[in-house]
């Protein structure tokens, strides 16, 4: 995973996590992805009422489950 792996600090205080977003952009939907110290952070900005939050959350959970399963060599729909 690309991104800084050493701890960073601001004003002498260590950063626990790192992410950014750009407010006021004219796009209706913006995804920002940042990695820091081996952690992936996904930030989603959207205009109010543009997208159904529950459906988006469900789709993202399903996608990340499949990505994780593929990365460790498991079939995401494995039936035991």
mmCIF file of the N, C-alpha and C atoms, coordinates in Angstrom:
data_MODEL
# 
_entry.id   MODEL 
# 
loop_
_atom_site.group_PDB 
_atom_site.id 
_atom_site.type_symbol 
_atom_site.label_atom_id 
_atom_site.label_alt_id 
_atom_site.label_comp_id 
_atom_site.label_asym_id 
_atom_site.label_entity_id 
_atom_site.label_seq_id 
_atom_site.pdbx_PDB_ins_code 
_atom_site.Cartn_x 
_atom_site.Cartn_y 
_atom_site.Cartn_z 
_atom_site.occupancy 
_atom_site.B_iso_or_equiv 
_atom_site.pdbx_formal_charge 
_atom_site.auth_seq_id 
_atom_site.auth_comp_id 
_atom_site.auth_asym_id 
_atom_site.auth_atom_id 
_atom_site.pdbx_PDB_model_num 
ATOM 1   N N  . UNK A 1 1  ? 0.846   -1.165  0.000  1.00 0.00 ? 1  UNK A N  1 
ATOM 2   C CA . UNK A 1 1  ? 0.000   0.000   0.000  1.00 0.00 ? 1  UNK A CA 1 
ATOM 3   C C  . UNK A 1 1  ? 0.897   1.235   0.000  1.00 0.00 ? 1  UNK A C  1 
ATOM 4   N N  . UNK A 1 2  ? 0.704   2.118   -0.933 1.00 0.00 ? 2  UNK A N  1 
ATOM 5   C CA . UNK A 1 2  ? 1.512   3.330   -1.028 1.00 0.00 ? 2  UNK A CA 1 
ATOM 6   C C  . UNK A 1 2  ? 1.112   4.315   0.061  1.00 0.00 ? 2  UNK A C  1 
ATOM 7   N N  . UNK A 1 3  ? 2.031   5.149   0.454  1.00 0.00 ? 3  UNK A N  1 
ATOM 8   C CA . UNK A 1 3  ? 1.754   6.169   1.463  1.00 0.00 ? 3  UNK A CA 1 
ATOM 9   C C  . UNK A 1 3  ? 2.818   6.143   2.539  1.00 0.00 ? 3  UNK A C  1 
ATOM 10  N N  . UNK A 1 4  ? 2.885   7.191   3.366  1.00 0.00 ? 4  UNK A N  1 
ATOM 11  C CA . UNK A 1 4  ? 3.885   7.236   4.435  1.00 0.00 ? 4  UNK A CA 1 
ATOM 12  C C  . UNK A 1 4  ? 3.731   6.081   5.419  1.00 0.00 ? 4  UNK A C  1 
ATOM 13  N N  . UNK A 1 5  ? 4.854   5.515   5.855  1.00 0.00 ? 5  UNK A N  1 
ATOM 14  C CA . UNK A 1 5  ? 4.811   4.443   6.848  1.00 0.00 ? 5  UNK A CA 1 
ATOM 15  C C  . UNK A 1 5  ? 5.429   4.876   8.171  1.00 0.00 ? 5  UNK A C  1 
ATOM 16  N N  . UNK A 1 6  ? 6.129   6.026   8.177  1.00 0.00 ? 6  UNK A N  1 
ATOM 17  C CA . UNK A 1 6  ? 6.689   6.542   9.421  1.00 0.00 ? 6  UNK A CA 1 
ATOM 18  C C  . UNK A 1 6  ? 5.672   7.476   10.074 1.00 0.00 ? 6  UNK A C  1 
ATOM 19  N N  . UNK A 1 7  ? 5.723   7.533   11.407 1.00 0.00 ? 7  UNK A N  1 
ATOM 20  C CA . UNK A 1 7  ? 4.826   8.435   12.128 1.00 0.00 ? 7  UNK A CA 1 
ATOM 21  C C  . UNK A 1 7  ? 5.170   9.876   11.793 1.00 0.00 ? 7  UNK A C  1 
ATOM 22  N N  . UNK A 1 8  ? 4.147   10.685  11.617 1.00 0.00 ? 8  UNK A N  1 
ATOM 23  C CA . UNK A 1 8  ? 4.318   12.106  11.338 1.00 0.00 ? 8  UNK A CA 1 
ATOM 24  C C  . UNK A 1 8  ? 3.769   12.898  12.523 1.00 0.00 ? 8  UNK A C  1 
ATOM 25  N N  . UNK A 1 9  ? 4.160   14.164  12.597 1.00 0.00 ? 9  UNK A N  1 
ATOM 26  C CA . UNK A 1 9  ? 3.650   15.010  13.671 1.00 0.00 ? 9  UNK A CA 1 
ATOM 27  C C  . UNK A 1 9  ? 3.435   16.421  13.150 1.00 0.00 ? 9  UNK A C  1 
ATOM 28  N N  . UNK A 1 10 ? 2.587   17.161  13.846 1.00 0.00 ? 10 UNK A N  1 
ATOM 29  C CA . UNK A 1 10 ? 2.344   18.568  13.551 1.00 0.00 ? 10 UNK A CA 1 
ATOM 30  C C  . UNK A 1 10 ? 2.449   19.329  14.860 1.00 0.00 ? 10 UNK A C  1 
ATOM 31  N N  . UNK A 1 11 ? 3.237   20.385  14.860 1.00 0.00 ? 11 UNK A N  1 
ATOM 32  C CA . UNK A 1 11 ? 3.428   21.207  16.060 1.00 0.00 ? 11 UNK A CA 1 
ATOM 33  C C  . UNK A 1 11 ? 3.864   20.353  17.245 1.00 0.00 ? 11 UNK A C  1 
ATOM 34  N N  . UNK A 1 12 ? 4.684   19.331  16.981 1.00 0.00 ? 12 UNK A N  1 
ATOM 35  C CA . UNK A 1 12 ? 5.204   18.485  18.041 1.00 0.00 ? 12 UNK A CA 1 
ATOM 36  C C  . UNK A 1 12 ? 4.235   17.441  18.564 1.00 0.00 ? 12 UNK A C  1 
ATOM 37  N N  . UNK A 1 13 ? 3.065   17.329  17.968 1.00 0.00 ? 13 UNK A N  1 
ATOM 38  C CA . UNK A 1 13 ? 2.075   16.317  18.390 1.00 0.00 ? 13 UNK A CA 1 
ATOM 39  C C  . UNK A 1 13 ? 1.949   15.255  17.306 1.00 0.00 ? 13 UNK A C  1 
ATOM 40  N N  . UNK A 1 14 ? 2.001   13.968  17.694 1.00 0.00 ? 14 UNK A N  1 
ATOM 41  C CA . UNK A 1 14 ? 1.920   12.901  16.694 1.00 0.00 ? 14 UNK A CA 1 
ATOM 42  C C  . UNK A 1 14 ? 0.538   12.835  16.050 1.00 0.00 ? 14 UNK A C  1 
ATOM 43  N N  . UNK A 1 15 ? 0.519   12.521  14.758 1.00 0.00 ? 15 UNK A N  1 
ATOM 44  C CA . UNK A 1 15 ? -0.745  12.324  14.051 1.00 0.00 ? 15 UNK A CA 1 
ATOM 45  C C  . UNK A 1 15 ? -1.225  10.905  14.270 1.00 0.00 ? 15 UNK A C  1 
ATOM 46  N N  . UNK A 1 16 ? -2.478  10.759  14.651 1.00 0.00 ? 16 UNK A N  1 
ATOM 47  C CA . UNK A 1 16 ? -3.059  9.436   14.831 1.00 0.00 ? 16 UNK A CA 1 
ATOM 48  C C  . UNK A 1 16 ? -3.561  8.884   13.495 1.00 0.00 ? 16 UNK A C  1 
ATOM 49  N N  . UNK A 1 17 ? -4.104  9.758   12.669 1.00 0.00 ? 17 UNK A N  1 
ATOM 50  C CA . UNK A 1 17 ? -4.561  9.365   11.338 1.00 0.00 ? 17 UNK A CA 1 
ATOM 51  C C  . UNK A 1 17 ? -4.481  10.580  10.430 1.00 0.00 ? 17 UNK A C  1 
ATOM 52  N N  . UNK A 1 18 ? -4.697  10.339  9.153  1.00 0.00 ? 18 UNK A N  1 
ATOM 53  C CA . UNK A 1 18 ? -4.544  11.406  8.183  1.00 0.00 ? 18 UNK A CA 1 
ATOM 54  C C  . UNK A 1 18 ? -5.576  11.213  7.086  1.00 0.00 ? 18 UNK A C  1 
ATOM 55  N N  . UNK A 1 19 ? -6.309  12.263  6.770  1.00 0.00 ? 19 UNK A N  1 
ATOM 56  C CA . UNK A 1 19 ? -7.173  12.270  5.599  1.00 0.00 ? 19 UNK A CA 1 
ATOM 57  C C  . UNK A 1 19 ? -7.427  13.712  5.211  1.00 0.00 ? 19 UNK A C  1 
ATOM 58  N N  . UNK A 1 20 ? -7.906  13.902  4.023  1.00 0.00 ? 20 UNK A N  1 
ATOM 59  C CA . UNK A 1 20 ? -8.195  15.265  3.591  1.00 0.00 ? 20 UNK A CA 1 
ATOM 60  C C  . UNK A 1 20 ? -9.455  15.267  2.754  1.00 0.00 ? 20 UNK A C  1 
ATOM 61  N N  . UNK A 1 21 ? -10.049 16.423  2.644  1.00 0.00 ? 21 UNK A N  1 
ATOM 62  C CA . UNK A 1 21 ? -11.216 16.619  1.800  1.00 0.00 ? 21 UNK A CA 1 
ATOM 63  C C  . UNK A 1 21 ? -11.185 18.065  1.312  1.00 0.00 ? 21 UNK A C  1 
ATOM 64  N N  . UNK A 1 22 ? -11.813 18.309  0.199  1.00 0.00 ? 22 UNK A N  1 
ATOM 65  C CA . UNK A 1 22 ? -11.846 19.651  -0.364 1.00 0.00 ? 22 UNK A CA 1 
ATOM 66  C C  . UNK A 1 22 ? -13.292 20.147  -0.326 1.00 0.00 ? 22 UNK A C  1 
ATOM 67  N N  . UNK A 1 23 ? -13.601 21.087  0.545  1.00 0.00 ? 23 UNK A N  1 
ATOM 68  C CA . UNK A 1 23 ? -14.984 21.563  0.631  1.00 0.00 ? 23 UNK A CA 1 
ATOM 69  C C  . UNK A 1 23 ? -15.328 22.504  -0.523 1.00 0.00 ? 23 UNK A C  1 
ATOM 70  N N  . UNK A 1 24 ? -16.596 22.533  -0.871 1.00 0.00 ? 24 UNK A N  1 
ATOM 71  C CA . UNK A 1 24 ? -17.074 23.477  -1.864 1.00 0.00 ? 24 UNK A CA 1 
ATOM 72  C C  . UNK A 1 24 ? -16.759 23.148  -3.307 1.00 0.00 ? 24 UNK A C  1 
ATOM 73  N N  . UNK A 1 25 ? -16.389 21.890  -3.589 1.00 0.00 ? 25 UNK A N  1 
ATOM 74  C CA . UNK A 1 25 ? -16.103 21.534  -4.982 1.00 0.00 ? 25 UNK A CA 1 
ATOM 75  C C  . UNK A 1 25 ? -17.423 21.412  -5.750 1.00 0.00 ? 25 UNK A C  1 
ATOM 76  N N  . UNK A 1 26 ? -17.416 21.705  -7.049 1.00 0.00 ? 26 UNK A N  1 
ATOM 77  C CA . UNK A 1 26 ? -18.665 21.697  -7.799 1.00 0.00 ? 26 UNK A CA 1 
ATOM 78  C C  . UNK A 1 26 ? -19.171 20.305  -8.194 1.00 0.00 ? 26 UNK A C  1 
ATOM 79  N N  . UNK A 1 27 ? -18.411 19.255  -7.891 1.00 0.00 ? 27 UNK A N  1 
ATOM 80  C CA . UNK A 1 27 ? -18.831 17.903  -8.244 1.00 0.00 ? 27 UNK A CA 1 
ATOM 81  C C  . UNK A 1 27 ? -19.925 17.422  -7.285 1.00 0.00 ? 27 UNK A C  1 
ATOM 82  N N  . UNK A 1 28 ? -20.813 16.552  -7.778 1.00 0.00 ? 28 UNK A N  1 
ATOM 83  C CA . UNK A 1 28 ? -21.883 16.006  -6.953 1.00 0.00 ? 28 UNK A CA 1 
ATOM 84  C C  . UNK A 1 28 ? -21.407 14.869  -6.063 1.00 0.00 ? 28 UNK A C  1 
ATOM 85  N N  . UNK A 1 29 ? -20.350 14.178  -6.478 1.00 0.00 ? 29 UNK A N  1 
ATOM 86  C CA . UNK A 1 29 ? -19.848 13.035  -5.714 1.00 0.00 ? 29 UNK A CA 1 
ATOM 87  C C  . UNK A 1 29 ? -18.331 12.988  -5.837 1.00 0.00 ? 29 UNK A C  1 
ATOM 88  N N  . UNK A 1 30 ? -17.628 12.952  -4.690 1.00 0.00 ? 30 UNK A N  1 
ATOM 89  C CA . UNK A 1 30 ? -16.165 12.936  -4.683 1.00 0.00 ? 30 UNK A CA 1 
ATOM 90  C C  . UNK A 1 30 ? -15.683 11.850  -3.732 1.00 0.00 ? 30 UNK A C  1 
ATOM 91  N N  . UNK A 1 31 ? -14.777 10.985  -4.212 1.00 0.00 ? 31 UNK A N  1 
ATOM 92  C CA . UNK A 1 31 ? -14.130 9.972   -3.384 1.00 0.00 ? 31 UNK A CA 1 
ATOM 93  C C  . UNK A 1 31 ? -12.673 10.375  -3.223 1.00 0.00 ? 31 UNK A C  1 
ATOM 94  N N  . UNK A 1 32 ? -12.174 10.402  -2.000 1.00 0.00 ? 32 UNK A N  1 
ATOM 95  C CA . UNK A 1 32 ? -10.777 10.686  -1.727 1.00 0.00 ? 32 UNK A CA 1 
ATOM 96  C C  . UNK A 1 32 ? -10.202 9.498   -0.969 1.00 0.00 ? 32 UNK A C  1 
ATOM 97  N N  . UNK A 1 33 ? -9.073  8.969   -1.431 1.00 0.00 ? 33 UNK A N  1 
ATOM 98  C CA . UNK A 1 33 ? -8.450  7.816   -0.793 1.00 0.00 ? 33 UNK A CA 1 
ATOM 99  C C  . UNK A 1 33 ? -7.042  8.199   -0.356 1.00 0.00 ? 33 UNK A C  1 
ATOM 100 N N  . UNK A 1 34 ? -6.717  7.939   0.921  1.00 0.00 ? 34 UNK A N  1 
ATOM 101 C CA . UNK A 1 34 ? -5.405  8.256   1.474  1.00 0.00 ? 34 UNK A CA 1 
ATOM 102 C C  . UNK A 1 34 ? -4.921  7.064   2.289  1.00 0.00 ? 34 UNK A C  1 
ATOM 103 N N  . UNK A 1 35 ? -3.623  6.748   2.193  1.00 0.00 ? 35 UNK A N  1 
ATOM 104 C CA . UNK A 1 35 ? -3.046  5.737   3.074  1.00 0.00 ? 35 UNK A CA 1 
ATOM 105 C C  . UNK A 1 35 ? -2.040  6.410   3.996  1.00 0.00 ? 35 UNK A C  1 
ATOM 106 N N  . UNK A 1 36 ? -2.006  5.957   5.238  1.00 0.00 ? 36 UNK A N  1 
ATOM 107 C CA . UNK A 1 36 ? -1.054  6.479   6.221  1.00 0.00 ? 36 UNK A CA 1 
ATOM 108 C C  . UNK A 1 36 ? -0.753  5.382   7.231  1.00 0.00 ? 36 UNK A C  1 
ATOM 109 N N  . UNK A 1 37 ? 0.503   5.036   7.371  1.00 0.00 ? 37 UNK A N  1 
ATOM 110 C CA . UNK A 1 37 ? 0.974   4.023   8.311  1.00 0.00 ? 37 UNK A CA 1 
ATOM 111 C C  . UNK A 1 37 ? 0.241   2.687   8.136  1.00 0.00 ? 37 UNK A C  1 
ATOM 112 N N  . UNK A 1 38 ? 0.026   2.288   6.874  1.00 0.00 ? 38 UNK A N  1 
ATOM 113 C CA . UNK A 1 38 ? -0.593  1.005   6.591  1.00 0.00 ? 38 UNK A CA 1 
ATOM 114 C C  . UNK A 1 38 ? -2.102  0.986   6.713  1.00 0.00 ? 38 UNK A C  1 
ATOM 115 N N  . UNK A 1 39 ? -2.715  2.118   6.962  1.00 0.00 ? 39 UNK A N  1 
ATOM 116 C CA . UNK A 1 39 ? -4.175  2.199   7.048  1.00 0.00 ? 39 UNK A CA 1 
ATOM 117 C C  . UNK A 1 39 ? -4.718  2.950   5.842  1.00 0.00 ? 39 UNK A C  1 
ATOM 118 N N  . UNK A 1 40 ? -5.815  2.443   5.315  1.00 0.00 ? 40 UNK A N  1 
ATOM 119 C CA . UNK A 1 40 ? -6.470  3.065   4.183  1.00 0.00 ? 40 UNK A CA 1 
ATOM 120 C C  . UNK A 1 40 ? -7.672  3.858   4.683  1.00 0.00 ? 40 UNK A C  1 
ATOM 121 N N  . UNK A 1 41 ? -7.800  5.089   4.218  1.00 0.00 ? 41 UNK A N  1 
ATOM 122 C CA . UNK A 1 41 ? -8.930  5.920   4.616  1.00 0.00 ? 41 UNK A CA 1 
ATOM 123 C C  . UNK A 1 41 ? -9.641  6.382   3.357  1.00 0.00 ? 41 UNK A C  1 
ATOM 124 N N  . UNK A 1 42 ? -10.948 6.135   3.296  1.00 0.00 ? 42 UNK A N  1 
ATOM 125 C CA . UNK A 1 42 ? -11.773 6.546   2.169  1.00 0.00 ? 42 UNK A CA 1 
ATOM 126 C C  . UNK A 1 42 ? -12.746 7.606   2.666  1.00 0.00 ? 42 UNK A C  1 
ATOM 127 N N  . UNK A 1 43 ? -12.739 8.767   2.021  1.00 0.00 ? 43 UNK A N  1 
ATOM 128 C CA . UNK A 1 43 ? -13.638 9.864   2.380  1.00 0.00 ? 43 UNK A CA 1 
ATOM 129 C C  . UNK A 1 43 ? -14.572 10.084  1.202  1.00 0.00 ? 43 UNK A C  1 
ATOM 130 N N  . UNK A 1 44 ? -15.875 10.123  1.473  1.00 0.00 ? 44 UNK A N  1 
ATOM 131 C CA . UNK A 1 44 ? -16.867 10.334  0.432  1.00 0.00 ? 44 UNK A CA 1 
ATOM 132 C C  . UNK A 1 44 ? -17.614 11.625  0.733  1.00 0.00 ? 44 UNK A C  1 
ATOM 133 N N  . UNK A 1 45 ? -17.620 12.530  -0.228 1.00 0.00 ? 45 UNK A N  1 
ATOM 134 C CA . UNK A 1 45 ? -18.402 13.766  -0.129 1.00 0.00 ? 45 UNK A CA 1 
ATOM 135 C C  . UNK A 1 45 ? -19.442 13.756  -1.232 1.00 0.00 ? 45 UNK A C  1 
ATOM 136 N N  . UNK A 1 46 ? -20.666 14.118  -0.885 1.00 0.00 ? 46 UNK A N  1 
ATOM 137 C CA . UNK A 1 46 ? -21.698 14.187  -1.900 1.00 0.00 ? 46 UNK A CA 1 
ATOM 138 C C  . UNK A 1 46 ? -22.682 15.286  -1.545 1.00 0.00 ? 46 UNK A C  1 
ATOM 139 N N  . UNK A 1 47 ? -23.325 15.806  -2.556 1.00 0.00 ? 47 UNK A N  1 
ATOM 140 C CA . UNK A 1 47 ? -24.329 16.819  -2.275 1.00 0.00 ? 47 UNK A CA 1 
ATOM 141 C C  . UNK A 1 47 ? -25.542 16.138  -1.639 1.00 0.00 ? 47 UNK A C  1 
ATOM 142 N N  . UNK A 1 48 ? -26.222 16.865  -0.796 1.00 0.00 ? 48 UNK A N  1 
ATOM 143 C CA . UNK A 1 48 ? -27.352 16.321  -0.046 1.00 0.00 ? 48 UNK A CA 1 
ATOM 144 C C  . UNK A 1 48 ? -28.424 15.779  -0.999 1.00 0.00 ? 48 UNK A C  1 
ATOM 145 N N  . UNK A 1 49 ? -28.852 14.530  -0.718 1.00 0.00 ? 49 UNK A N  1 
ATOM 146 C CA . UNK A 1 49 ? -29.909 13.901  -1.509 1.00 0.00 ? 49 UNK A CA 1 
ATOM 147 C C  . UNK A 1 49 ? -29.462 13.336  -2.840 1.00 0.00 ? 49 UNK A C  1 
ATOM 148 N N  . UNK A 1 50 ? -28.165 13.419  -3.159 1.00 0.00 ? 50 UNK A N  1 
ATOM 149 C CA . UNK A 1 50 ? -27.673 12.935  -4.452 1.00 0.00 ? 50 UNK A CA 1 
ATOM 150 C C  . UNK A 1 50 ? -27.621 11.411  -4.513 1.00 0.00 ? 50 UNK A C  1 
ATOM 151 N N  . UNK A 1 51 ? -27.295 10.781  -3.405 1.00 0.00 ? 51 UNK A N  1 
ATOM 152 C CA . UNK A 1 51 ? -27.117 9.334   -3.386 1.00 0.00 ? 51 UNK A CA 1 
ATOM 153 C C  . UNK A 1 51 ? -27.683 8.774   -2.095 1.00 0.00 ? 51 UNK A C  1 
ATOM 154 N N  . UNK A 1 52 ? -28.224 7.558   -2.140 1.00 0.00 ? 52 UNK A N  1 
ATOM 155 C CA . UNK A 1 52 ? -28.788 6.906   -0.958 1.00 0.00 ? 52 UNK A CA 1 
ATOM 156 C C  . UNK A 1 52 ? -27.642 6.373   -0.092 1.00 0.00 ? 52 UNK A C  1 
ATOM 157 N N  . UNK A 1 53 ? -27.511 6.899   1.114  1.00 0.00 ? 53 UNK A N  1 
ATOM 158 C CA . UNK A 1 53 ? -26.400 6.553   2.007  1.00 0.00 ? 53 UNK A CA 1 
ATOM 159 C C  . UNK A 1 53 ? -26.376 5.068   2.347  1.00 0.00 ? 53 UNK A C  1 
ATOM 160 N N  . UNK A 1 54 ? -27.531 4.468   2.607  1.00 0.00 ? 54 UNK A N  1 
ATOM 161 C CA . UNK A 1 54 ? -27.578 3.053   2.990  1.00 0.00 ? 54 UNK A CA 1 
ATOM 162 C C  . UNK A 1 54 ? -27.148 2.140   1.842  1.00 0.00 ? 54 UNK A C  1 
ATOM 163 N N  . UNK A 1 55 ? -27.575 2.454   0.637  1.00 0.00 ? 55 UNK A N  1 
ATOM 164 C CA . UNK A 1 55 ? -27.186 1.640   -0.523 1.00 0.00 ? 55 UNK A CA 1 
ATOM 165 C C  . UNK A 1 55 ? -25.685 1.785   -0.781 1.00 0.00 ? 55 UNK A C  1 
ATOM 166 N N  . UNK A 1 56 ? -25.169 3.013   -0.708 1.00 0.00 ? 56 UNK A N  1 
ATOM 167 C CA . UNK A 1 56 ? -23.729 3.235   -0.902 1.00 0.00 ? 56 UNK A CA 1 
ATOM 168 C C  . UNK A 1 56 ? -22.916 2.459   0.130  1.00 0.00 ? 56 UNK A C  1 
ATOM 169 N N  . UNK A 1 57 ? -23.317 2.526   1.396  1.00 0.00 ? 57 UNK A N  1 
ATOM 170 C CA . UNK A 1 57 ? -22.613 1.810   2.462  1.00 0.00 ? 57 UNK A CA 1 
ATOM 171 C C  . UNK A 1 57 ? -22.626 0.310   2.215  1.00 0.00 ? 57 UNK A C  1 
ATOM 172 N N  . UNK A 1 58 ? -23.774 -0.229  1.832  1.00 0.00 ? 58 UNK A N  1 
ATOM 173 C CA . UNK A 1 58 ? -23.891 -1.657  1.558  1.00 0.00 ? 58 UNK A CA 1 
ATOM 174 C C  . UNK A 1 58 ? -22.994 -2.076  0.394  1.00 0.00 ? 58 UNK A C  1 
ATOM 175 N N  . UNK A 1 59 ? -22.986 -1.293  -0.673 1.00 0.00 ? 59 UNK A N  1 
ATOM 176 C CA . UNK A 1 59 ? -22.153 -1.608  -1.839 1.00 0.00 ? 59 UNK A CA 1 
ATOM 177 C C  . UNK A 1 59 ? -20.669 -1.545  -1.492 1.00 0.00 ? 59 UNK A C  1 
ATOM 178 N N  . UNK A 1 60 ? -20.261 -0.537  -0.712 1.00 0.00 ? 60 UNK A N  1 
ATOM 179 C CA . UNK A 1 60 ? -18.852 -0.419  -0.322 1.00 0.00 ? 60 UNK A CA 1 
ATOM 180 C C  . UNK A 1 60 ? -18.417 -1.585  0.557  1.00 0.00 ? 60 UNK A C  1 
ATOM 181 N N  . UNK A 1 61 ? -19.259 -1.983  1.522  1.00 0.00 ? 61 UNK A N  1 
ATOM 182 C CA . UNK A 1 61 ? -18.922 -3.127  2.380  1.00 0.00 ? 61 UNK A CA 1 
ATOM 183 C C  . UNK A 1 61 ? -18.759 -4.388  1.544  1.00 0.00 ? 61 UNK A C  1 
ATOM 184 N N  . UNK A 1 62 ? -19.671 -4.596  0.599  1.00 0.00 ? 62 UNK A N  1 
ATOM 185 C CA . UNK A 1 62 ? -19.603 -5.769  -0.266 1.00 0.00 ? 62 UNK A CA 1 
ATOM 186 C C  . UNK A 1 62 ? -18.322 -5.741  -1.114 1.00 0.00 ? 62 UNK A C  1 
ATOM 187 N N  . UNK A 1 63 ? -17.997 -4.582  -1.686 1.00 0.00 ? 63 UNK A N  1 
ATOM 188 C CA . UNK A 1 63 ? -16.798 -4.461  -2.507 1.00 0.00 ? 63 UNK A CA 1 
ATOM 189 C C  . UNK A 1 63 ? -15.542 -4.711  -1.687 1.00 0.00 ? 63 UNK A C  1 
ATOM 190 N N  . UNK A 1 64 ? -15.437 -4.118  -0.499 1.00 0.00 ? 64 UNK A N  1 
ATOM 191 C CA . UNK A 1 64 ? -14.249 -4.310  0.325  1.00 0.00 ? 64 UNK A CA 1 
ATOM 192 C C  . UNK A 1 64 ? -14.117 -5.749  0.804  1.00 0.00 ? 64 UNK A C  1 
ATOM 193 N N  . UNK A 1 65 ? -15.238 -6.421  1.067  1.00 0.00 ? 65 UNK A N  1 
ATOM 194 C CA . UNK A 1 65 ? -15.197 -7.831  1.439  1.00 0.00 ? 65 UNK A CA 1 
ATOM 195 C C  . UNK A 1 65 ? -14.619 -8.661  0.298  1.00 0.00 ? 65 UNK A C  1 
ATOM 196 N N  . UNK A 1 66 ? -15.060 -8.382  -0.917 1.00 0.00 ? 66 UNK A N  1 
ATOM 197 C CA . UNK A 1 66 ? -14.567 -9.118  -2.084 1.00 0.00 ? 66 UNK A CA 1 
ATOM 198 C C  . UNK A 1 66 ? -13.094 -8.806  -2.353 1.00 0.00 ? 66 UNK A C  1 
ATOM 199 N N  . UNK A 1 67 ? -12.702 -7.544  -2.214 1.00 0.00 ? 67 UNK A N  1 
ATOM 200 C CA . UNK A 1 67 ? -11.296 -7.165  -2.424 1.00 0.00 ? 67 UNK A CA 1 
ATOM 201 C C  . UNK A 1 67 ? -10.406 -7.853  -1.397 1.00 0.00 ? 67 UNK A C  1 
ATOM 202 N N  . UNK A 1 68 ? -10.822 -7.845  -0.136 1.00 0.00 ? 68 UNK A N  1 
ATOM 203 C CA . UNK A 1 68 ? -10.031 -8.486  0.914  1.00 0.00 ? 68 UNK A CA 1 
ATOM 204 C C  . UNK A 1 68 ? -9.910  -9.985  0.646  1.00 0.00 ? 68 UNK A C  1 
ATOM 205 N N  . UNK A 1 69 ? -11.036 -10.623 0.339  1.00 0.00 ? 69 UNK A N  1 
ATOM 206 C CA . UNK A 1 69 ? -11.020 -12.070 0.091  1.00 0.00 ? 69 UNK A CA 1 
ATOM 207 C C  . UNK A 1 69 ? -10.094 -12.411 -1.076 1.00 0.00 ? 69 UNK A C  1 
ATOM 208 N N  . UNK A 1 70 ? -10.140 -11.619 -2.123 1.00 0.00 ? 70 UNK A N  1 
ATOM 209 C CA . UNK A 1 70 ? -9.269  -11.877 -3.278 1.00 0.00 ? 70 UNK A CA 1 
ATOM 210 C C  . UNK A 1 70 ? -7.802  -11.665 -2.925 1.00 0.00 ? 70 UNK A C  1 
ATOM 211 N N  . UNK A 1 71 ? -7.528  -10.699 -2.055 1.00 0.00 ? 71 UNK A N  1 
ATOM 212 C CA . UNK A 1 71 ? -6.131  -10.414 -1.711 1.00 0.00 ? 71 UNK A CA 1 
ATOM 213 C C  . UNK A 1 71 ? -5.512  -11.489 -0.829 1.00 0.00 ? 71 UNK A C  1 
ATOM 214 N N  . UNK A 1 72 ? -6.330  -12.201 -0.062 1.00 0.00 ? 72 UNK A N  1 
ATOM 215 C CA . UNK A 1 72 ? -5.788  -13.276 0.785  1.00 0.00 ? 72 UNK A CA 1 
ATOM 216 C C  . UNK A 1 72 ? -6.048  -14.651 0.184  1.00 0.00 ? 72 UNK A C  1 
ATOM 217 N N  . UNK A 1 73 ? -6.588  -14.699 -1.032 1.00 0.00 ? 73 UNK A N  1 
ATOM 218 C CA . UNK A 1 73 ? -6.772  -15.960 -1.737 1.00 0.00 ? 73 UNK A CA 1 
ATOM 219 C C  . UNK A 1 73 ? -8.001  -16.737 -1.365 1.00 0.00 ? 73 UNK A C  1 
ATOM 220 N N  . UNK A 1 74 ? -9.000  -16.080 -0.857 1.00 0.00 ? 74 UNK A N  1 
ATOM 221 C CA . UNK A 1 74 ? -10.261 -16.756 -0.520 1.00 0.00 ? 74 UNK A CA 1 
ATOM 222 C C  . UNK A 1 74 ? -11.332 -16.347 -1.516 1.00 0.00 ? 74 UNK A C  1 
ATOM 223 N N  . UNK A 1 75 ? -12.272 -17.248 -1.740 1.00 0.00 ? 75 UNK A N  1 
ATOM 224 C CA . UNK A 1 75 ? -13.411 -16.886 -2.587 1.00 0.00 ? 75 UNK A CA 1 
ATOM 225 C C  . UNK A 1 75 ? -14.413 -16.135 -1.726 1.00 0.00 ? 75 UNK A C  1 
ATOM 226 N N  . UNK A 1 76 ? -14.860 -14.932 -2.140 1.00 0.00 ? 76 UNK A N  1 
ATOM 227 C CA . UNK A 1 76 ? -15.740 -14.121 -1.291 1.00 0.00 ? 76 UNK A CA 1 
ATOM 228 C C  . UNK A 1 76 ? -17.097 -14.753 -1.009 1.00 0.00 ? 76 UNK A C  1 
ATOM 229 N N  . UNK A 1 77 ? -17.555 -15.655 -1.862 1.00 0.00 ? 77 UNK A N  1 
ATOM 230 C CA . UNK A 1 77 ? -18.858 -16.294 -1.662 1.00 0.00 ? 77 UNK A CA 1 
ATOM 231 C C  . UNK A 1 77 ? -18.693 -17.750 -1.253 1.00 0.00 ? 77 UNK A C  1 
ATOM 232 N N  . UNK A 1 78 ? -17.627 -18.043 -0.557 1.00 0.00 ? 78 UNK A N  1 
ATOM 233 C CA . UNK A 1 78 ? -17.322 -19.415 -0.143 1.00 0.00 ? 78 UNK A CA 1 
ATOM 234 C C  . UNK A 1 78 ? -18.410 -19.951 0.778  1.00 0.00 ? 78 UNK A C  1 
ATOM 235 N N  . UNK A 1 79 ? -18.945 -21.111 0.431  1.00 0.00 ? 79 UNK A N  1 
ATOM 236 C CA . UNK A 1 79 ? -19.978 -21.760 1.260  1.00 0.00 ? 79 UNK A CA 1 
ATOM 237 C C  . UNK A 1 79 ? -19.335 -22.955 1.950  1.00 0.00 ? 79 UNK A C  1 
ATOM 238 N N  . UNK A 1 80 ? -19.452 -22.977 3.279  1.00 0.00 ? 80 UNK A N  1 
ATOM 239 C CA . UNK A 1 80 ? -18.826 -24.071 4.025  1.00 0.00 ? 80 UNK A CA 1 
ATOM 240 C C  . UNK A 1 80 ? -19.852 -25.090 4.458  1.00 0.00 ? 80 UNK A C  1 
# 
